[in-house]
Amino acid sequence: MIIRQATMADLAAVTEVERLCFLPLEAASRSSFEKRLEAFADSFLLAEDEGKIVGFINGCVTDEKLIFDEMFHDTIHHKPDGEYQSVFGLAVIPQYRGRGIAKKLMNEFIELSRGRGKKGLTLTCKEHLIGFYASFGYENLGISGSNHGGATWYDMVMML
């Protein structure tokens, strides 16, 4: 298992991982991933097992402490020198879950952010994932203003 930066050549595989891991109303489109890879490929990591993309983590860099829905759809909110690394998605395909891959991806993202001098990381998650993110040091700030995909989300922030 290797963790590496995504490239445009990974677009189809990333789109398929997203389809397998998120509900249709929550899943990012191929076009959205293409824009993300163009804007912030350096904040897009993949987990690869023997040439197969099995998971990823990605998100723009911003000065915003909290994620808002427009960030998912418009890369204009990406500020390379921003204070916070956002996490738009952390996904591992079902047959690879339970192997610590999501933890590896998150730890690598945290270290990448720390090395870049970011103030912290920010994400939204569903209630059942609060404990998972808290285990890394994220603080639950309560129900988010996000209604992405019609779900209830919680704002989570980790200061570095």
SULNOR-V495705 format. One record per helix or strand of 2 or more residues. SS is the DSSP state (hx for helix, st for strand). FROM is the first residue (numbers start at 1). LEN is the number of residues. If there is no record, write none. Layout:
BEGIN
SS&FROM&LEN + SS&FROM&LEN
END
This chain:
BEGIN
st&2&4 + hx&8&14 + hx&30&14 + st&44&6 + st&52&7 + st&61&2 + hx&70&4 + hx&75&3 + st&84&4 + st&89&4 + hx&94&3 + hx&101&15 + st&120&6 + hx&127&8 + st&139&5 + hx&148&3 + st&154&6
END
